[in-house]
Amino acid sequence: MKRMNGCERFISALRKEEPDRVPIWELIVNQPVVEGIMGAGGTYVDLCNHLDLDGVTCGEDQRLSWISGDEYTDEWGIRWRVGAGGLSYPVGGPIRDKEDITSYEAPDPDADWRLKTLEEFVRRFKGKRAIVFLGHESFEFSHYLVGGMRKLFLLYAREPDYAFRLADIISRYKLAVMERAVEVGADVLLTGDDYCNAHGPFMRPEQFRKFVLPYLERAVGCARKMGVPFIKHTDGYLWPIIGDLVDCGIDGLHPIEPAARMDIGEVKSKFGGRICVIGNIDCSYILSMGSLEEVRVAVKKVIAKASPGGGHIISSSNSIHPGVKPENFLEMVRVAKECGKYPIDEKLIKEFS
């Protein structure tokens, strides 16, 4: 088979085809691991080039207002705190009641600084590595803005019209930014709203279909309109709603989390003709605390289960977070390149599937 570049390999897998080898990509690689591999001052771009990853991820740019050394607000008025490893998490939102929703205005999606990082990625990677643009639908930003999931679920129960109004504000903004991203040069759109934890969805399936799924459908429709593939990211135990995700037309599902009892072989068996499965090397134990041999076995198992026939992109089960051992991530990439060549070795499939 003709050797492909990263972009060709990635898009081929999203089309449920067999490329020359299984593509390798990560949604996020946090800076401690980047510097653990590249040295102090190393960048994500340096790492992608060094490891020859097939896809790169880029989000929108935000102007931040720092409150203190570890807290800031973004353009939405959401307050964030920087925790261990440089990870930020929301600690408060600007919306207190339904009157705030009535008067709330989203940031400007057309701000001239909004896609500066993406423009740089397009200059560096276009046509070489697949450029995946990370956007959102409405669920996560809704609970960020109102100050937590509990408050959002109360809004669903008591003031559903205002919940829809808030979701519409967020969705219009996010769709406008995603359209611009494709016009600038993004190859793939992805939304990152998490719907589940390890035990199951955050809400009943009927609530999910009422309050959340319509906005995912809008995001998928945006990708269709712009002529690019769409990847849905959500952690957790997805089985109660996975059929809804597939039915709305996603091209890929990430990360199919094994710690949440999601077996990538089972997902591939049931839905492999309709979606590309993306994942799922465990980053909670294997990549964080496991031995190199455990990493090798985990990679071979995932390839044996998910790669035959194409339609598989290999990645961690969430991200390369600050707790991941750099040497384990390097071994994951090495073994994936060694064992992921098509056609997948029949002995490997027999031994590890």
BELQUIGI-V51830 format. One record per residue. OMEGA is omega in whole degrees, 0 to 359 (* if undefined). Layout:
BEGIN
OMEGA
OMEGA
END
This chain:
BEGIN
179
178
179
168
186
181
179
182
183
182
177
179
179
175
180
179
173
170
179
172
181
178
179
183
173
177
181
167
184
190
179
179
176
183
175
179
188
183
182
180
177
183
176
179
177
183
180
178
182
182
182
177
186
177
175
183
179
174
179
177
178
171
187
175
184
179
179
182
183
179
178
170
177
183
178
187
177
180
183
174
179
182
182
178
179
180
179
176
184
179
178
180
184
185
182
184
185
177
176
178
181
184
187
176
178
173
181
180
183
178
189
178
191
187
181
179
178
178
178
177
179
178
185
196
189
180
180
177
179
180
182
180
182
175
178
172
180
190
184
182
175
181
171
186
182
176
173
182
181
180
178
180
174
177
176
186
190
184
186
179
179
175
178
180
179
179
179
178
181
184
180
178
185
178
179
179
180
176
178
182
179
178
178
177
177
181
186
172
179
170
191
181
176
181
192
164
185
183
181
180
179
182
178
181
181
174
178
181
181
191
189
186
180
182
169
179
177
180
176
178
176
178
179
180
184
175
179
178
182
176
173
172
164
175
166
180
192
192
180
183
186
177
177
180
181
183
182
169
177
178
181
179
183
4
178
196
181
179
176
177
176
180
185
177
179
178
179
181
185
189
186
177
185
181
169
177
186
182
348
179
187
179
178
176
189
183
184
186
184
175
176
178
177
176
181
181
181
180
180
178
181
178
181
183
194
189
183
182
179
179
178
170
184
178
173
181
172
182
173
187
185
180
180
175
179
182
178
176
178
180
176
181
181
183
178
179
182
188
185
180
177
354
181
183
183
178
178
179
182
184
191
181
*
END
